[in-house]
Amino acid sequence: MRAGQGAVAHAENAPEQVKDLSDVPSFPAIYAAALDPRSRLGGKRGKGGKGGGAETLPSIAYRVRKVRIDAERARDFDHLMGGPATDLVHPGVLHVLAFPVSLALMARRDFPFPLLGLVHLRNQVLQHRPVKVGDLVDVECRVRDLRPHRKGRTFEAVSTILGEDGEIIATDVSTYLVKGGKPAAAEPSGTAPSSAASAGAVPSSVASSAESAGATGANASTSVGGRSRRDFEPPQPTGRWVLGADTGRRYGAVSGDVNPIHLSAVTAKAFGFPSAIAHGMYTASRAFTEARVDLSNPLRWDVTFDAPVTLPGSVLVAFEDDPSVGTARCVGWKPARGEKGPRRCFEVEVTTLER
């Protein structure tokens, strides 16, 4: 698979432009820009932001060339997830590598929605071949597929990891919810990523309450992810994760993602959260590691977020393997407490693909 196959079409059908960045943007600079009042007002933001223009995604991709997979970061990431350091890169490292480039794109003044406040609903990584520590890769990020959702609108942020010869190594697609606006029945909350994603291009990610799907605005019976809480019957747990108050800070130190909602109760409360919450991609990456996936094979890694994991706190997890189809599945949930029933927090499925 080669880069440049099928340019992204947006509402205006404008041809996509590619902007080359000299380096991967820094998280503090991105979040500072997102907190800038001018950014929140948004010079060209549509009704979903604060401006008066039409809601259209920018027809531009950001690209950073020759990014090296840092050995120290890959090692620290493996250890944080509870696994041994290996020469093959955890796909969570690829997500972390591309995430700030994606955020920088969504922090543009012409992006129609405020960066802080987006909710990360789903993530999918499709990896075509192993990636080794020390490899040089190109990173391209774009946004696409703005569509109505019963709680607002959703879109995909797509990050593509390419080899030096232009080969597509992996695609990371995060699906985000923009809450508010006129509810729409055109897409149920649990709608899967677009067919293009399942065919090889995958959905991406964002910031703010990004990994807090279900944190606010959901009614008592339905999560933001769209699945009924009343329908959730937890399986027999195979383990319990006990997460300390420093979990977000530890992940932030390795990933670079210093979003305040993950760092401490004090910083989280400033953004409307009663306590800090774990990064969604921390829980997803830890589940991936504990599933003991063979990184030498092509794979697909699907994640759905339903409710935040508060810090400090604990979650029950259940792992299930199906060797007949090459899948490993993990579901994590909060146990029942008092009159509150069990609440699913995330679901992870890893599928080993044929070479």
Residue pairs with C-beta under 8 A, 6 or more apart in sequence:
1 128
1 167
1 168
1 200
2 166
2 167
2 168
3 138
3 140
3 160
3 162
3 166
3 168
4 166
6 196
6 201
7 15
7 16
8 16
8 59
8 61
8 142
8 144
8 158
10 16
10 56
10 57
10 58
10 59
10 144
11 54
11 56
11 57
11 146
12 56
12 59
14 59
15 59
16 59
16 60
16 61
16 142
17 59
17 60
17 61
18 60
18 61
18 62
18 63
18 140
19 60
19 61
19 62
19 63
20 63
20 64
20 65
21 62
21 63
21 64
21 101
21 104
22 64
23 64
24 64
24 67
24 97
24 100
24 101
24 139
25 100
25 101
25 103
25 104
26 100
26 256
27 100
27 103
27 256
27 257
27 258
27 259
28 258
30 100
30 103
30 104
30 107
30 115
30 207
31 116
31 207
31 258
31 259
31 260
33 39
33 107
34 40
34 107
34 114
34 115
34 116
34 207
34 208
35 116
38 109
39 107
39 109
39 114
39 115
40 50
40 114
40 116
41 49
41 50
41 51
42 49
42 50
42 51
42 109
42 110
42 111
42 112
42 114
43 51
43 109
43 110
44 51
44 53
44 109
44 110
44 112
45 51
45 53
45 111
45 112
45 113
45 114
46 52
46 53
46 54
46 55
46 56
46 112
46 113
47 55
47 181
48 55
48 112
48 113
48 152
48 153
48 178
48 180
48 181
49 111
49 112
49 113
49 114
50 114
53 112
55 112
55 113
55 146
55 153
56 112
56 146
57 111
57 112
57 143
57 144
57 146
57 155
58 105
58 108
58 110
58 111
58 143
60 105
60 108
60 142
61 105
61 140
61 141
61 142
62 101
62 102
62 104
62 105
62 140
62 141
62 142
63 101
63 138
63 139
63 140
63 141
64 101
64 138
64 139
65 138
66 136
66 137
66 138
66 164
67 97
67 136
67 137
67 138
67 139
68 134
68 135
68 136
69 89
69 93
69 97
69 131
69 132
69 133
69 134
69 135
69 136
69 137
70 133
71 133
71 134
73 93
73 96
73 254
74 85
74 89
74 90
74 93
74 133
75 85
75 133
76 253
76 254
77 90
77 92
77 93
77 96
77 254
77 255
77 285
78 84
78 85
78 86
78 90
78 289
79 85
80 250
80 251
80 254
81 90
81 92
81 285
81 286
81 288
81 289
81 290
82 286
82 289
82 290
83 90
83 289
86 295
87 132
87 133
88 130
88 131
88 132
88 133
88 295
88 296
89 130
89 131
89 132
89 133
89 135
89 295
90 285
90 288
90 289
90 295
91 125
91 127
91 170
91 172
91 288
91 299
91 301
92 281
92 284
92 285
92 288
94 125
94 127
94 131
94 161
94 170
94 172
95 123
95 125
95 159
95 172
95 205
95 281
95 285
96 254
96 255
96 256
96 257
96 281
97 137
97 139
97 161
98 139
98 141
98 159
98 161
98 172
98 204
99 159
99 205
99 255
99 257
100 256
101 139
101 141
101 159
102 141
102 157
102 159
102 174
102 204
102 205
102 206
103 115
103 206
103 207
104 141
105 111
105 141
105 142
105 143
105 157
106 113
106 115
106 118
106 143
106 157
106 206
106 207
107 115
111 143
113 153
113 178
114 208
115 206
115 207
115 208
116 207
116 208
116 209
116 271
117 178
117 179
117 208
117 209
118 176
118 177
118 178
118 206
118 207
118 208
118 209
118 210
119 176
119 177
119 179
119 209
119 210
119 212
119 213
119 215
119 224
120 174
120 175
120 176
120 205
120 206
120 210
120 211
120 212
120 213
120 280
120 305
121 154
121 175
121 176
121 177
121 189
121 213
121 224
121 225
121 304
121 305
122 174
122 175
122 193
122 203
122 225
122 302
122 303
122 304
122 305
123 172
123 173
123 174
123 175
123 203
123 204
123 205
123 280
123 281
123 284
123 301
123 302
123 303
123 305
124 172
124 173
124 193
124 197
124 202
124 203
124 300
124 301
124 302
124 303
125 170
125 171
125 172
125 173
125 202
125 299
125 300
125 301
126 170
126 171
126 197
126 200
126 201
126 202
126 299
126 300
126 301
127 169
127 170
127 298
127 299
127 300
127 301
128 167
128 168
128 169
128 170
128 298
129 169
129 298
130 295
130 296
130 297
131 137
131 161
131 169
131 170
135 163
136 164
137 161
137 162
137 163
137 164
137 169
138 161
138 162
138 163
138 164
139 159
139 160
139 161
139 162
140 159
140 160
140 162
141 157
141 158
141 159
141 160
141 204
142 157
142 158
143 155
143 156
143 157
143 158
143 204
144 155
144 156
144 158
144 194
145 154
145 155
145 156
145 194
146 153
146 154
146 155
147 153
147 154
147 155
147 186
147 187
148 184
148 185
148 186
148 187
149 177
149 184
149 186
149 187
149 189
149 191
150 183
150 184
150 185
150 187
150 188
150 189
150 226
151 177
151 179
151 183
151 189
151 217
151 224
152 177
152 178
152 179
152 180
152 181
152 183
153 177
153 178
153 181
153 184
154 175
154 176
154 177
154 178
154 187
154 191
155 175
155 176
155 178
156 173
156 174
156 175
156 176
156 193
156 194
156 197
156 203
156 204
157 173
157 174
157 176
157 203
157 204
157 205
157 206
158 171
158 172
158 173
158 197
158 201
158 202
158 203
158 204
159 171
159 172
159 173
159 174
159 204
159 205
160 168
160 170
160 171
160 172
160 201
161 168
161 169
161 170
161 171
161 172
162 168
162 169
163 169
168 200
171 197
171 200
171 201
171 202
172 202
172 203
172 204
172 205
173 193
173 197
173 201
173 202
173 203
173 204
174 203
174 204
174 205
174 206
175 193
175 203
176 205
176 206
176 210
177 213
177 224
179 216
179 217
179 224
188 226
189 222
189 223
189 224
189 225
189 226
189 227
190 225
190 226
190 227
191 226
192 198
193 202
193 203
194 203
197 203
205 281
207 257
207 259
208 259
208 261
208 271
209 215
209 216
209 261
209 271
209 273
210 259
210 280
211 262
211 277
211 278
211 279
211 280
211 281
211 305
211 308
212 261
212 273
212 277
212 280
212 305
212 308
213 223
213 224
213 225
213 280
213 305
213 306
213 307
213 308
214 223
214 224
214 225
214 305
214 306
214 307
214 308
215 224
215 273
215 277
215 307
215 308
216 272
217 224
218 224
220 229
221 228
221 229
221 230
222 228
222 229
223 229
223 306
223 307
223 343
223 344
224 306
225 304
225 305
225 306
227 304
227 306
227 344
229 341
229 343
229 344
230 341
232 333
232 341
232 342
232 343
232 344
234 316
234 318
234 331
234 333
234 335
234 342
234 344
235 318
235 320
235 331
236 318
237 316
237 317
237 318
238 317
238 318
238 319
239 290
239 316
239 317
239 318
239 319
240 314
240 315
240 316
240 317
241 286
241 314
241 315
241 317
241 332
242 314
243 278
243 309
243 311
243 312
243 313
243 314
243 315
244 311
244 312
245 264
245 265
245 276
245 311
245 312
247 278
247 282
247 311
247 312
248 262
248 263
248 264
248 276
248 277
248 278
248 279
248 282
248 311
249 262
249 263
249 264
251 257
251 262
251 278
251 279
251 282
252 258
252 259
252 262
252 263
252 279
255 279
255 281
257 279
259 279
260 267
260 268
260 270
260 271
261 267
261 268
261 271
261 273
261 276
261 277
262 268
262 276
262 277
262 278
262 279
262 311
263 276
264 276
265 274
265 275
265 276
267 276
268 274
268 275
268 276
268 277
269 275
273 308
274 310
275 310
275 311
276 310
276 311
277 308
277 309
277 310
277 311
278 308
278 309
278 310
278 311
280 303
280 305
280 346
281 303
283 309
283 315
283 332
283 345
283 346
284 301
284 303
284 346
284 348
287 317
287 319
287 330
287 332
287 346
287 348
288 301
288 348
288 350
290 317
290 319
290 330
291 319
291 321
291 328
291 330
291 348
291 350
292 328
293 299
293 328
293 350
293 352
294 352
297 352
297 353
297 355
298 352
298 353
298 354
298 355
299 350
299 351
299 352
299 353
300 350
300 351
300 353
301 348
301 349
301 350
302 348
302 349
302 350
302 351
303 346
303 347
303 348
304 346
304 347
305 345
305 346
306 343
306 344
306 345
306 346
306 347
307 334
307 343
307 344
307 345
308 345
309 315
309 332
309 334
309 345
309 346
313 334
315 332
315 333
315 334
315 345
316 332
316 333
316 334
316 335
317 330
317 331
317 332
317 333
318 330
318 331
319 328
319 329
319 330
320 328
320 329
320 330
321 327
321 328
321 329
322 328
322 329
325 351
326 351
326 352
326 353
327 349
327 350
327 351
327 352
328 349
328 350
329 347
329 348
329 349
329 350
330 347
330 348
330 349
331 344
331 346
331 347
331 348
332 344
332 345
332 346
332 347
332 348
333 342
333 343
333 344
333 345
334 342
334 343
334 345
335 342
336 342
